[in-house]
Amino acid sequence: MKYFYFFGNGNAEGDSSMKDILGGKGANLAEMTNIGLPVPAGFTISTTCCLDFLAKGTYPEGFDETMKEYLKKLEEAADKKFGDGENPLLVSVRSGAKFSMPGMMDTILNLGLNDETVKGVIKQTGNERFAYDSYRRFIMMFGNVVKNISHDFFEEVMDEKKADKGVKEDTELTSEDLKELVVQYKEIVKKVTGQPFPEKPIDQLYQAIEAVFGSWNNQRAITYRKLNSIPDDLGTAVNVQSM
């Protein structure tokens, strides 16, 4: 069974008629790619894969090999390398069910950032502050979405940092301040979960996909489906797309 569908460079393995399999977002990304719009490359993991994962608690047979194949396609299309310290590929990981469920399921941005790839972002942008601000935001988002850590833990540390520096706005913190926050945010992840923040981008990706699949059955999504008469057996696709 096919679980992965690529889109990029003007070609897609799907179209707008495939919302049952690709979800609304994935089907529309494929359609926009096919008609020539400049859509950043990516791939969609099907709703079928989601339902299989939720039923069995594990990825289907052959998932790892196919993931590697599609990551390589994405690297080639984006001309970047996942986990590279010079020219890193960063991705968004987004849910996408057949019917729109805004804000009900999970999204993670800038996945792939770690202590090495942040150096590549600095080289590409020439902006150390931007790179470390993106990194600390990613850790907070990953911690909240994947590890179920309350935003309050991170915001408390941010408020302490601003108080220490005598500033009121996040934008007044320096790159060194943000670098220190990255370390502190990782300490929060380890303290709350008992596990270190995953440094390997591939580990980040697997955990994020599982979180998006799992978000199909979070309470707010279940309630939204009930209120809007959306069936519970559709599942959500996962869209992994170059930032």
Residue frames relative to the residue before (quaternion, step in Angstrom):
aa qw qx qy qz dx dy dz
M 1.0000 0.0000 0.0000 0.0000 0.00 0.00 0.00
K 0.3952 -0.7228 0.5188 0.2285 3.57 -0.99 0.86
Y 0.1148 -0.8174 0.5640 0.0245 3.56 -0.78 1.10
F 0.7453 0.3701 -0.1883 0.5216 3.61 1.20 -0.52
Y 0.0425 -0.7888 0.6129 -0.0180 3.55 -1.01 0.90
F 0.2551 -0.8040 0.5249 0.1141 3.59 -0.56 1.19
F 0.0072 0.7570 -0.6515 -0.0492 3.55 -1.28 0.46
G 0.4413 0.6804 -0.5004 0.3032 3.56 -0.96 0.87
N 0.8326 0.1973 -0.1607 0.4920 3.55 -1.27 0.53
G 0.7389 -0.4582 0.2301 0.4372 3.57 0.96 0.89
N 0.7354 0.3465 -0.2242 0.5374 3.58 1.26 -0.01
A 0.0325 -0.7963 0.6040 -0.0025 3.54 -1.07 0.78
E 0.4247 -0.7008 0.5190 0.2432 3.53 -1.17 0.65
G 0.7387 0.2997 -0.2169 0.5635 3.56 1.10 0.64
D 0.1581 -0.7687 0.6061 0.1294 3.55 -1.32 -0.14
S 0.7565 -0.4339 0.2594 0.4149 3.57 -1.32 0.05
S 0.5982 0.5775 -0.3637 0.4200 3.60 1.24 -0.24
M 0.6779 0.5389 -0.2664 0.4233 3.60 1.28 -0.30
K 0.1949 0.8266 -0.5097 0.1378 3.59 1.04 0.71
D 0.5672 0.5871 -0.3889 0.4270 3.60 1.13 -0.51
I 0.7530 0.3872 -0.1883 0.4976 3.57 1.00 -0.87
L 0.7862 0.3432 -0.1532 0.4905 3.57 0.87 -1.03
G 0.4245 -0.6603 0.4929 0.3753 3.58 1.22 -0.34
G 0.6799 -0.5061 0.3342 0.4122 3.57 -1.22 0.33
K 0.6796 0.4921 -0.3017 0.4527 3.57 0.86 -0.93
G 0.6833 0.4942 -0.2916 0.4515 3.59 0.84 -0.95
A 0.6512 0.5144 -0.3144 0.4610 3.58 0.98 -0.85
N 0.6922 0.4683 -0.2838 0.4700 3.58 0.96 -0.83
L 0.5956 0.5367 -0.3640 0.4740 3.61 1.10 -0.59
A 0.6450 0.5114 -0.3142 0.4729 3.57 1.01 -0.85
E 0.6676 0.5074 -0.3037 0.4524 3.59 0.89 -0.93
M 0.6585 0.5010 -0.3125 0.4665 3.60 0.94 -0.86
T 0.6186 0.5329 -0.3374 0.4685 3.57 1.08 -0.72
N 0.6791 0.5199 -0.2871 0.4314 3.57 0.89 -0.98
I 0.7283 0.4137 -0.2583 0.4813 3.61 1.03 -0.67
G 0.6521 -0.5991 0.2827 0.3686 3.54 1.30 0.32
L 0.4309 0.6819 -0.4889 0.3322 3.61 1.17 0.23
P 0.5155 -0.6763 0.4324 0.2999 3.63 -1.03 0.73
V 0.0721 0.8199 -0.5569 0.1116 3.57 0.45 1.27
P 0.4607 -0.6582 0.5080 0.3105 3.63 -0.81 0.90
A 0.5388 -0.6706 0.4121 0.3005 3.56 -0.90 0.97
G 0.1638 0.7772 -0.5988 0.1025 3.52 -1.25 0.50
F 0.2729 -0.7327 0.5761 0.2383 3.52 -1.26 -0.38
T 0.3177 -0.7323 0.5781 0.1693 3.51 -1.25 0.61
I 0.2280 -0.7276 0.6324 0.1368 3.55 -1.01 0.91
S 0.4837 -0.7636 0.3580 0.2340 3.53 -0.54 1.26
T 0.6338 -0.5112 0.4307 0.3893 3.52 -1.35 0.34
T 0.5893 0.5800 -0.3601 0.4321 3.59 1.13 -0.65
C 0.6362 0.5186 -0.3172 0.4751 3.55 1.03 -0.83
C 0.6167 0.5496 -0.3333 0.4544 3.57 1.03 -0.82
L 0.6920 0.4802 -0.2827 0.4589 3.58 0.80 -1.00
D 0.6299 0.5196 -0.3276 0.4752 3.59 1.06 -0.75
F 0.6623 0.5085 -0.3040 0.4586 3.56 0.95 -0.91
L 0.6785 0.4893 -0.2966 0.4606 3.58 0.88 -0.90
A 0.6637 0.5112 -0.3061 0.4521 3.59 1.06 -0.71
K 0.7987 0.3161 -0.1391 0.4927 3.58 0.94 -0.92
G 0.4078 -0.7292 0.4620 0.2975 3.58 1.20 -0.44
T 0.7256 0.3150 -0.2249 0.5689 3.57 1.28 0.20
Y 0.5728 -0.5657 0.4547 0.3810 3.54 -1.27 0.36
P 0.5575 -0.6209 0.4266 0.3489 3.62 -1.07 0.64
E 0.6743 -0.4970 0.3657 0.4057 3.55 -1.25 0.41
G 0.8023 0.2702 -0.2194 0.4849 3.55 -0.97 0.93
F 0.4210 0.7353 -0.4537 0.2761 3.58 1.28 -0.08
D 0.6630 0.5300 -0.3163 0.4237 3.60 0.84 -0.96
E 0.6788 0.4974 -0.2941 0.4530 3.56 0.86 -0.97
T 0.6774 0.4844 -0.2942 0.4690 3.57 0.95 -0.88
M 0.5942 0.5597 -0.3602 0.4515 3.58 1.06 -0.70
K 0.6548 0.5090 -0.3112 0.4639 3.59 0.89 -0.92
E 0.6429 0.5372 -0.3142 0.4466 3.57 0.98 -0.89
Y 0.7240 0.4392 -0.2478 0.4707 3.58 0.88 -0.95
L 0.5869 0.5410 -0.3701 0.4753 3.58 1.14 -0.51
K 0.6362 0.5207 -0.3244 0.4679 3.58 1.03 -0.79
K 0.6241 0.5281 -0.3317 0.4708 3.60 1.01 -0.80
L 0.6715 0.5017 -0.2958 0.4582 3.56 0.96 -0.90
E 0.6196 0.5358 -0.3360 0.4649 3.58 1.02 -0.78
E 0.6713 0.5001 -0.2957 0.4602 3.58 0.91 -0.91
A 0.6745 0.4978 -0.2970 0.4572 3.57 0.96 -0.87
A 0.7302 0.4140 -0.2266 0.4939 3.58 1.02 -0.83
D 0.2946 -0.7657 0.5008 0.2760 3.57 1.29 -0.38
K 0.5822 0.4990 -0.3973 0.5041 3.54 0.99 0.98
K 0.3220 -0.7523 0.5446 0.1838 3.56 -1.25 0.36
F 0.4693 -0.6866 0.4911 0.2593 3.55 -0.86 1.03
G 0.8293 0.1747 -0.1561 0.5073 3.56 -0.68 1.12
D 0.4988 0.6755 -0.4160 0.3490 3.59 1.26 0.06
G 0.4209 -0.7339 0.4831 0.2255 3.57 -0.98 0.86
E 0.6718 0.4819 -0.2910 0.4815 3.59 1.27 -0.20
N 0.8080 0.0201 0.0636 0.5854 3.55 0.82 -1.08
P 0.0046 0.8797 -0.4755 0.0075 3.59 0.63 1.12
L 0.3386 -0.6760 0.6166 0.2195 3.51 -1.23 0.69
L 0.0654 -0.7607 0.6455 0.0177 3.55 -0.83 1.07
V 0.1388 -0.8166 0.5585 0.0453 3.58 -0.97 0.81
S 0.3388 -0.6488 0.6234 0.2751 3.49 -1.38 0.26
V 0.1602 -0.7496 0.6349 0.0970 3.55 -1.18 0.65
R 0.0543 0.8366 -0.5331 0.1137 3.56 -0.35 1.29
S 0.4634 -0.6406 0.5357 0.2963 3.51 -1.21 0.60
G 0.0644 0.7995 -0.5966 0.0258 3.56 -1.27 0.24
A 0.0822 -0.8183 0.5689 0.0079 3.56 -0.06 1.32
K 0.7048 -0.4429 0.3315 0.4440 3.59 -1.29 0.19
F 0.7688 0.2276 -0.1225 0.5849 3.57 0.99 -0.88
S 0.5590 -0.6296 0.4245 0.3331 3.56 -0.98 0.85
M 0.0022 0.7760 -0.6294 0.0414 3.56 -0.95 1.01
P 0.0996 -0.8696 0.4783 0.0713 3.60 0.67 1.11
G 0.8555 0.1367 -0.1287 0.4825 3.52 -0.88 1.06
M 0.5685 0.6380 -0.3754 0.3590 3.58 1.24 -0.10
M 0.7749 0.2529 -0.1442 0.5610 3.57 1.11 -0.65
D 0.6510 -0.6201 0.3373 0.2792 3.53 -1.29 0.18
T 0.1185 -0.7607 0.6371 0.0378 3.51 -1.33 0.63
I 0.0569 -0.7695 0.6352 0.0342 3.57 -1.09 0.75
L 0.1689 -0.7989 0.5739 0.0619 3.57 -0.88 1.00
N 0.8362 0.2194 -0.1729 0.4719 3.56 -1.30 0.52
L 0.2411 0.7705 -0.5489 0.2167 3.56 1.05 0.73
G 0.6315 0.4817 -0.3979 0.4591 3.54 -0.92 0.98
L 0.5426 0.6096 -0.4083 0.4091 3.58 1.24 -0.18
N 0.1616 0.7373 -0.6478 0.1027 3.52 -1.10 0.85
D 0.7648 -0.3855 0.2375 0.4583 3.60 -1.24 -0.11
E 0.6732 0.4650 -0.2947 0.4938 3.60 1.20 -0.41
T 0.7181 0.4612 -0.2777 0.4410 3.58 0.75 -1.02
V 0.5610 0.5880 -0.4051 0.4189 3.61 1.12 -0.46
K 0.5998 0.5540 -0.3551 0.4551 3.60 1.16 -0.60
G 0.6362 0.5272 -0.3201 0.4635 3.57 1.09 -0.73
V 0.6271 0.5250 -0.3316 0.4703 3.57 1.06 -0.75
I 0.6276 0.5297 -0.3291 0.4661 3.57 1.04 -0.79
K 0.6608 0.5065 -0.3062 0.4616 3.58 0.95 -0.90
Q 0.6920 0.4896 -0.2825 0.4490 3.58 0.96 -0.84
T 0.7810 0.3553 -0.1680 0.4853 3.57 0.96 -0.86
G 0.3110 -0.7539 0.5109 0.2718 3.57 1.17 -0.59
N 0.6494 0.5026 -0.2904 0.4913 3.56 1.28 0.33
E 0.2436 -0.8100 0.5196 0.1205 3.57 -0.03 1.31
R 0.6425 0.5404 -0.3359 0.4271 3.56 0.95 -0.83
F 0.6371 0.5276 -0.3144 0.4656 3.57 0.96 -0.92
A 0.6650 0.5258 -0.3072 0.4323 3.57 0.89 -0.96
Y 0.7286 0.4210 -0.2545 0.4765 3.59 0.82 -0.95
D 0.5865 0.5378 -0.3791 0.4723 3.59 1.14 -0.45
S 0.6386 0.5132 -0.3150 0.4791 3.59 1.02 -0.80
Y 0.6496 0.5344 -0.3057 0.4460 3.56 1.00 -0.90
R 0.6986 0.4541 -0.2941 0.4683 3.60 0.79 -0.94
R 0.6188 0.5300 -0.3443 0.4666 3.61 1.09 -0.67
F 0.6330 0.5306 -0.3293 0.4575 3.58 1.03 -0.80
I 0.6507 0.5105 -0.3252 0.4584 3.60 0.89 -0.87
M 0.6524 0.5092 -0.3129 0.4660 3.58 0.97 -0.83
M 0.6693 0.4934 -0.2979 0.4689 3.58 0.92 -0.91
F 0.6530 0.4996 -0.3093 0.4779 3.57 0.94 -0.90
G 0.6545 0.5269 -0.3117 0.4436 3.57 0.92 -0.90
N 0.6917 0.4763 -0.2732 0.4692 3.55 0.98 -0.86
V 0.7475 0.4285 -0.2268 0.4542 3.58 0.72 -1.10
V 0.7719 0.3702 -0.1895 0.4808 3.57 0.80 -1.02
K 0.7932 0.3184 -0.1454 0.4983 3.58 0.94 -0.91
N 0.3965 -0.7540 0.4462 0.2742 3.59 1.32 0.02
I 0.3524 0.7168 -0.5127 0.3149 3.56 1.03 0.83
S 0.4883 -0.6802 0.4622 0.2919 3.58 -0.79 0.99
H 0.5625 -0.5941 0.4675 0.3348 3.55 -1.13 0.76
D 0.5639 0.6454 -0.3795 0.3484 3.58 1.10 -0.69
F 0.6146 0.5604 -0.3508 0.4303 3.60 1.02 -0.76
F 0.6983 0.4627 -0.2605 0.4800 3.56 0.93 -0.95
E 0.6686 0.5127 -0.3063 0.4431 3.56 0.94 -0.86
E 0.5976 0.5614 -0.3555 0.4486 3.57 1.13 -0.64
V 0.6634 0.4908 -0.2952 0.4816 3.57 0.96 -0.87
M 0.6247 0.5331 -0.3273 0.4673 3.58 1.03 -0.79
D 0.6642 0.5031 -0.3047 0.4614 3.59 0.90 -0.91
E 0.6348 0.5244 -0.3234 0.4662 3.59 1.03 -0.78
K 0.6431 0.5268 -0.3157 0.4574 3.56 1.01 -0.85
K 0.6689 0.4916 -0.3004 0.4697 3.59 0.91 -0.88
A 0.6385 0.5183 -0.3269 0.4655 3.56 1.03 -0.78
D 0.6403 0.5308 -0.3180 0.4551 3.58 0.99 -0.87
K 0.7367 0.4144 -0.2194 0.4872 3.57 1.02 -0.85
G 0.4337 -0.7264 0.4405 0.3003 3.57 1.27 -0.10
V 0.5515 0.5833 -0.4097 0.4334 3.58 1.07 0.74
K 0.4109 -0.7284 0.5015 0.2216 3.55 -1.25 0.44
E 0.7641 0.3508 -0.1729 0.5130 3.58 1.09 -0.70
D 0.5925 -0.5690 0.4403 0.3623 3.57 -1.17 0.67
T 0.6590 0.5534 -0.3010 0.4109 3.54 1.02 -0.88
E 0.6216 0.5494 -0.3386 0.4441 3.59 1.25 -0.27
L 0.5443 0.6037 -0.4056 0.4182 3.58 1.25 -0.14
T 0.4332 -0.7064 0.5047 0.2420 3.57 -1.09 0.76
S 0.6843 -0.4539 0.3592 0.4436 3.55 -1.30 0.11
E 0.6284 0.5286 -0.3373 0.4604 3.61 1.06 -0.70
D 0.6167 0.5369 -0.3337 0.4690 3.56 1.05 -0.76
L 0.6875 0.4857 -0.2762 0.4638 3.55 0.91 -0.97
K 0.5983 0.5533 -0.3478 0.4635 3.56 1.13 -0.68
E 0.6529 0.4982 -0.3033 0.4832 3.56 1.03 -0.80
L 0.6300 0.5318 -0.3323 0.4581 3.58 1.06 -0.72
V 0.5799 0.5728 -0.3698 0.4460 3.59 1.07 -0.69
V 0.6652 0.4925 -0.2950 0.4773 3.58 0.90 -0.94
Q 0.6802 0.4922 -0.2919 0.4581 3.58 0.89 -0.92
Y 0.6379 0.5231 -0.3297 0.4592 3.59 1.01 -0.78
K 0.6356 0.5129 -0.3309 0.4727 3.58 1.02 -0.74
E 0.6249 0.5346 -0.3336 0.4609 3.56 1.06 -0.74
I 0.6095 0.5418 -0.3472 0.4631 3.59 1.08 -0.70
V 0.6425 0.5280 -0.3232 0.4517 3.59 0.91 -0.94
K 0.6953 0.4731 -0.2834 0.4609 3.57 0.85 -0.94
K 0.6629 0.5188 -0.3093 0.4424 3.57 0.95 -0.86
V 0.7189 0.4547 -0.2556 0.4595 3.59 0.87 -0.95
T 0.7895 0.3449 -0.1653 0.4800 3.58 0.91 -0.91
G 0.4128 -0.7005 0.4813 0.3275 3.57 1.16 -0.55
Q 0.6925 0.3974 -0.2543 0.5457 3.56 1.33 0.05
P 0.5016 -0.6522 0.4649 0.3269 3.61 -1.01 0.71
F 0.5922 -0.5285 0.4609 0.3969 3.54 -1.26 0.41
P 0.4496 -0.7134 0.4594 0.2791 3.63 -0.78 0.94
E 0.2812 -0.7861 0.5309 0.1452 3.57 -0.55 1.16
K 0.6591 0.5108 -0.3229 0.4477 3.60 1.02 -0.70
P 0.4750 -0.6956 0.4553 0.2884 3.62 -0.69 1.03
I 0.6393 0.5242 -0.3509 0.4398 3.62 0.96 -0.71
D 0.6297 0.5062 -0.3359 0.4841 3.60 1.09 -0.64
Q 0.6086 0.5429 -0.3432 0.4658 3.57 1.05 -0.76
L 0.6750 0.5172 -0.2960 0.4351 3.56 0.91 -0.96
Y 0.6612 0.5034 -0.3141 0.4591 3.58 0.86 -0.91
Q 0.6774 0.4900 -0.2971 0.4612 3.56 0.90 -0.90
A 0.6418 0.5229 -0.3222 0.4592 3.59 1.04 -0.73
I 0.6333 0.5240 -0.3301 0.4641 3.60 0.97 -0.82
E 0.6493 0.5114 -0.3138 0.4673 3.56 0.94 -0.88
A 0.6451 0.5242 -0.3207 0.4542 3.59 1.01 -0.81
V 0.6610 0.4917 -0.3136 0.4723 3.59 0.97 -0.82
F 0.6183 0.5180 -0.3440 0.4807 3.59 0.95 -0.79
G 0.6871 0.5012 -0.2813 0.4444 3.57 0.87 -0.99
S 0.6197 0.5746 -0.3480 0.4058 3.58 1.10 -0.66
W 0.4828 0.6446 -0.4426 0.3942 3.60 1.25 -0.23
N 0.7757 0.3218 -0.1612 0.5184 3.56 1.09 -0.73
N 0.3824 0.6883 -0.5372 0.3022 3.61 1.07 0.51
Q 0.6831 -0.5467 0.2988 0.3812 3.56 -1.16 0.59
R 0.6678 0.4974 -0.3297 0.4448 3.59 0.93 -0.79
A 0.6397 0.5117 -0.3339 0.4664 3.60 1.07 -0.67
I 0.6319 0.5253 -0.3284 0.4658 3.60 0.99 -0.81
T 0.6655 0.5020 -0.2973 0.4655 3.57 0.93 -0.93
Y 0.6403 0.5274 -0.3225 0.4559 3.59 0.97 -0.89
R 0.6606 0.5035 -0.3137 0.4600 3.60 0.92 -0.89
K 0.6440 0.5237 -0.3242 0.4538 3.56 0.98 -0.81
L 0.6872 0.4913 -0.2800 0.4561 3.58 0.91 -0.93
N 0.7731 0.3428 -0.1634 0.5081 3.58 1.13 -0.70
S 0.4536 -0.7290 0.4177 0.2972 3.57 1.29 0.39
I 0.3485 0.7064 -0.5222 0.3269 3.56 0.92 1.01
P 0.4816 -0.6892 0.4500 0.3011 3.63 -0.73 0.96
D 0.4782 -0.6913 0.4751 0.2602 3.56 -1.17 0.67
D 0.6904 0.5206 -0.2709 0.4231 3.59 1.22 -0.37
L 0.4429 0.7111 -0.4474 0.3132 3.61 1.19 0.45
G 0.2552 -0.7693 0.5364 0.2351 3.57 0.98 -0.85
T 0.3469 -0.7141 0.5609 0.2348 3.54 -1.33 0.12
A 0.3916 -0.6602 0.5763 0.2804 3.54 -1.17 0.57
V 0.2804 -0.7148 0.6057 0.2088 3.55 -1.34 0.21
N 0.1637 -0.7890 0.5884 0.0673 3.57 -0.80 1.04
V 0.0978 -0.7757 0.6233 0.0123 3.54 -0.65 1.19
Q 0.0751 0.8406 -0.5183 0.1380 3.57 -0.32 1.27
S 0.5593 -0.6072 0.4546 0.3345 3.54 -1.07 0.79
M 0.4299 -0.6788 0.5313 0.2687 3.57 -0.99 0.89
